[in-house]
Amino acid sequence: MKLVFCGTPSFAVPTLEALLAAGHEIALVVSQPDRPVGRHLQLTPPPVKQAALTAGLAVTQPEKIRNNAEFRTQLEVIAPACIVVVAYGRIIPSWMLALPRFGCINLHASLLPKYRGAAPIQWAVAMGEQVTGNTTMLLEEGLDTGPILLQRTLAIAPHQTAADLFPILAQAGAPLVVETIAGLASRTIHPQPQDHALATLAPLLNREDGHMDFSGRAATEIYNRWRGFQPWPGAFTSLEGKKLIVHRMAVATPPGDASSAAQSGQIHIKDHRLFVACAAHTWLEITELQLEGKRRHSAAEFLRGNPLASGACLG
């Protein structure tokens, strides 16, 4: 089948490679423009562009697509049978949705209608889900509201982070897209409308999502949010007016000699271990942390250099 592929980050690369391996003609790869990356802000092509050029494919990187007459003409001349969209990062305009015979197929890393939006992997983990997966759907003008084509589930292990799941879901989604295209071509797949009453949202993350709310959230909730918000925005609080990044933590049983009346955010030190009280009389153990302007330390190393008394507070 003649395809146009739209994608930008590394999550989309396995699908591009799987479509090529299945023998499809990728007439054009559409990716976002090169962006400055790193401390030196070096202009860097996105992973999909790099993979496409390695495979000898034509690439275009329009800054905007909705009212881009040149880009529209380019696609109309190609006349693709299908447009495949994987983590492209742009809203697909109506003229583009109507162009291909088999529609625009999207790979979304959640079990729709749950976790519609830009950060489905992160929010599924942050909300403590035990199962997630991939969905292929036909794109329409709503946000991830289109009819479902295929779904595959994937278990989330108790200690997996969003960063752990990204490459796993990317690899699992690639053959699902190939299977979806084959099923549409053979008319063995029939789009099923989503139950919009069951929809949940997975909005783009912001820095404040990483703020640890010891008074408003139990230890398990804080721990799940830390897992979900890896690598960014992570988890942070404050200590004596300075930002404290928590790199590693675990849900803990209440330390035996800790006060049952400990306030949320209150620290308890025991055997060179650092515990903090959370809502609902629950406790976290902080095992790796970094004070503003300092390097990362294990809790034991941190306590040797920063003596804290039980009863001090975070946040």
C-alpha positions in Angstrom: 0.0 0.0 0.0 1.2 3.5 -0.7 1.5 5.3 2.6 2.5 8.7 4.1 3.9 8.4 7.6 3.7 11.2 10.2 5.8 10.8 13.3 8.5 12.6 15.3 10.0 11.0 18.4 11.7 7.6 19.0 8.4 6.1 20.0 7.3 6.2 16.3 10.5 4.7 14.8 9.6 0.9 15.3 6.3 1.5 13.4 8.1 3.1 10.5 10.6 0.3 10.3 7.8 -2.4 10.6 5.8 -0.8 7.7 8.9 -0.9 5.5 9.6 -4.5 6.5 6.1 -5.4 5.6 6.6 -4.2 2.1 4.6 -1.0 2.1 5.7 2.0 0.0 6.4 5.0 2.3 6.0 7.7 -0.3 6.7 10.5 2.2 7.7 10.8 5.9 6.4 13.9 7.7 8.1 15.0 10.9 8.4 18.1 13.0 11.3 20.5 12.3 14.8 20.0 13.7 15.0 21.5 17.3 17.9 22.8 19.5 18.9 20.0 21.9 21.2 19.8 24.9 23.3 22.4 26.8 24.8 23.8 23.6 21.4 23.9 21.8 22.7 22.0 18.8 20.1 21.8 16.1 19.1 18.1 16.0 16.8 16.1 13.6 14.0 14.2 15.3 14.5 10.4 15.5 11.9 9.6 12.8 13.7 11.9 10.4 17.0 10.2 11.2 15.4 6.7 10.6 13.7 7.8 7.4 16.9 9.2 5.9 18.8 6.1 6.8 16.2 4.1 4.9 16.4 6.4 1.9 12.9 7.9 2.3 11.7 11.4 1.3 11.2 13.6 4.3 9.4 16.9 4.8 9.2 19.0 8.0 6.6 21.7 7.7 6.3 24.1 10.7 2.6 24.2 10.2 0.2 22.0 8.2 -3.4 23.2 8.6 -3.2 26.0 6.1 -0.1 25.0 4.3 -1.0 25.0 0.6 2.3 23.6 -0.6 2.2 20.7 1.8 -1.4 20.0 0.9 -0.6 19.9 -2.8 2.4 17.6 -2.1 0.1 15.0 -0.4 -2.6 15.3 -3.0 -0.1 14.5 -5.7 1.1 11.4 -3.8 -2.5 10.3 -3.2 -1.7 7.9 -0.4 -4.1 5.0 0.3 -3.5 5.6 4.0 -1.8 8.1 6.3 -0.2 6.6 9.4 0.2 8.9 12.4 2.3 8.0 15.4 3.3 10.6 18.0 3.6 13.3 15.3 2.7 16.1 17.7 0.4 18.1 15.4 -3.3 18.2 15.0 -4.3 16.6 11.7 -6.5 19.0 9.7 -9.8 18.0 8.2 -8.5 18.2 4.6 -5.8 15.7 5.5 -8.3 13.4 7.3 -10.4 13.2 4.2 -7.6 12.6 1.7 -6.7 8.9 1.9 -9.0 6.1 0.8 -8.5 4.1 4.1 -8.3 7.2 6.3 -5.7 8.3 8.7 -4.7 5.6 11.2 -3.3 6.6 14.6 -1.3 4.5 17.1 -2.2 5.6 20.6 -0.4 4.2 23.7 -3.4 3.5 25.9 -6.6 1.4 25.9 -8.9 4.0 24.6 -11.2 5.6 25.6 -9.0 5.8 28.7 -6.2 8.3 28.7 -6.9 10.4 25.7 -4.3 13.1 25.2 -0.6 13.8 24.9 0.7 11.8 27.8 -1.2 8.5 28.0 1.8 6.3 29.2 2.7 8.7 32.0 -0.8 9.1 33.3 -1.6 5.4 33.2 1.4 4.7 35.4 0.8 7.8 37.6 -2.8 6.7 38.3 -1.7 3.2 39.4 -3.1 1.3 36.5 -2.0 -2.4 36.4 -2.8 -2.8 32.7 -2.3 -0.5 29.7 -1.8 -1.2 26.0 -2.0 0.2 22.5 -4.9 1.2 20.3 -5.1 1.8 16.6 -8.0 4.1 15.5 -9.2 6.1 12.7 -8.5 9.8 13.3 -11.2 12.3 13.3 -11.3 16.0 14.4 -11.9 15.3 18.1 -9.0 14.5 20.5 -8.4 10.8 20.3 -12.1 10.2 19.8 -12.1 8.2 16.6 -13.4 4.7 16.1 -11.2 1.9 17.5 -9.6 -0.6 15.0 -7.5 -2.9 17.1 -6.2 -3.1 20.7 -3.6 -5.1 22.6 -3.1 -5.1 26.3 0.1 -5.0 28.3 0.6 -5.5 32.0 2.3 -2.8 34.1 4.6 -4.2 36.7 4.4 -2.7 40.2 7.8 -1.0 39.9 7.9 -0.1 36.2 8.2 3.6 35.3 6.8 5.4 32.3 10.4 5.5 31.0 10.5 1.7 31.2 7.2 1.4 29.3 7.9 3.7 26.4 10.1 1.4 24.4 8.0 -1.7 25.3 4.8 0.0 24.0 6.6 1.3 20.9 7.8 -2.1 19.9 4.4 -3.7 20.7 2.5 -1.1 18.7 4.5 -1.5 15.5 3.1 -4.9 14.5 -0.4 -3.7 15.6 -0.3 -1.0 12.9 0.9 -3.4 10.3 -2.0 -5.8 11.2 -4.5 -2.9 11.2 -3.6 -1.9 7.7 -3.8 -5.4 6.4 -7.2 -5.8 8.1 -8.6 -2.6 6.6 -7.4 -3.6 3.1 -9.0 -7.1 3.4 -12.1 -5.6 5.1 -11.7 -7.9 8.1 -11.5 -5.1 10.6 -14.6 -3.0 11.3 -14.2 0.3 13.2 -15.9 0.4 16.5 -17.1 3.6 18.1 -15.6 4.6 21.5 -17.8 4.8 24.6 -17.2 8.4 25.3 -18.8 8.1 28.8 -15.8 6.1 29.8 -13.2 8.6 28.5 -10.4 9.9 30.8 -7.8 12.5 29.9 -4.0 12.4 29.8 -3.0 16.0 29.4 0.4 17.3 28.6 2.6 17.2 31.7 3.9 20.4 33.4 6.6 21.1 35.9 4.1 21.3 38.9 2.9 17.8 38.3 6.1 16.6 39.9 5.5 18.5 43.1 5.1 16.0 46.0 2.0 16.8 48.0 2.5 15.0 51.3 -0.6 16.3 53.0 -3.0 15.6 50.1 -1.8 12.3 48.8 -1.0 8.9 50.4 2.4 7.3 50.0 1.2 4.9 47.2 -0.2 7.9 45.2 3.0 9.8 45.5 5.1 6.8 44.5 2.9 6.1 41.5 3.2 9.7 40.3 7.0 9.5 40.6 6.9 6.3 38.5 4.6 8.0 35.9 6.5 11.2 35.7 9.9 9.7 34.7 12.0 11.1 33.2 10.2 14.5 33.6 9.0 16.3 35.7 10.1 13.6 38.2 9.3 14.3 41.9 10.5 17.2 44.0 9.8 19.0 47.3 11.7 21.5 49.4 14.0 21.3 52.4 14.7 24.5 54.4 13.8 26.6 51.4 15.8 24.7 48.8 14.5 22.5 46.1 15.0 18.8 46.8 14.7 16.3 43.9 13.8 12.8 44.9 15.3 10.3 42.4 14.3 7.1 44.2 11.6 6.2 46.7 9.5 3.3 48.0 6.3 2.9 50.0 7.3 2.0 53.5 5.7 0.5 56.6 5.6 3.0 59.4 8.9 3.2 61.2 8.5 1.4 64.6 9.5 4.4 66.7 7.8 7.1 64.6 5.0 9.1 66.2 1.6 8.0 65.1 0.7 11.7 65.2 3.4 12.7 62.7 2.4 15.6 60.4 2.4 15.1 56.7 5.9 16.0 55.3 7.5 15.3 58.7 10.9 13.4 58.5 11.8 10.4 60.6 15.4 9.2 60.6 16.2 5.6 61.6 19.4 3.6 61.0 20.6 6.1 58.4 17.4 5.8 56.5 15.1 8.7 55.6 11.3 8.3 56.0 8.6 10.9 55.4 5.0 10.9 56.6 2.3 11.2 54.0 -1.5 11.5 54.1 -3.7 8.8 55.6 -1.0 7.8 58.1 1.2 6.3 55.3 5.0 6.6 54.9 7.5 6.8 52.1 11.2 5.9 52.3 13.4 8.3 50.3 16.4 6.3 49.1 18.1 8.7 46.6 17.9 12.5 46.5 19.5 15.7 45.3 19.5 19.0 47.1 19.5 22.1 44.9 23.0 22.9 43.6 24.4 19.5 44.8 25.0 16.1 43.3 22.8 13.0 43.7 23.3 11.0 46.9 21.9 7.9 48.5 19.9 8.8 51.6 22.7 7.5 53.9 25.3 9.7 52.1 23.0 12.7 52.2 22.4 12.3 56.0 26.1 12.2 56.7 26.6 15.5 54.9 23.3 17.1 56.0 22.5 16.0 59.5 18.7 16.2 60.0 16.8 15.5 63.1 13.6 13.5 63.2 10.7 16.0 63.1 12.1 18.3 60.4 9.6 18.8 57.5 9.7 18.6 53.7 7.6 20.8 51.6 
